[in-house]
Amino acid sequence: MKDYIIWPSYLDKNLSKKDGRKLPKNLALDHPKFDEIKKALEATGINHEIDKNSRYPKEQGRDDRNLGRFIVEKKFSKNEILRKISKEIRKNRG
C-alpha cells in the first residue's frame, strides 16, 4: 500500500494553488515550519516518516525554508490529513 507525501508547501497560505498550496487560504498557515508539522502529526497519531533532505519540486532553486517532506500513512484522505495538521498547528500557535 502506498503512502501520501506531505510537503510543507501544501499548508503555506503565502503560496498560490498553482505553486503548491492544497488547502484553502482560510485553513492554510503562515509559513508552516517543518517541526510544527512533525509535532502536529505526532499529536494526531498519524504514522509518518521524515525525509528532511527533499525539496518540493516547484521550489527548486529557492531558499531552504521548506526543505523536507513527510511520508504519511493513508489513514485518512490527503485533504483530511492536511486539515488535521493545520488545525493542530493553529491550536499550538494559540
Order of alpha helices (4+ residues) and beta strands (2+ residues): beta-alpha-beta-beta-alpha
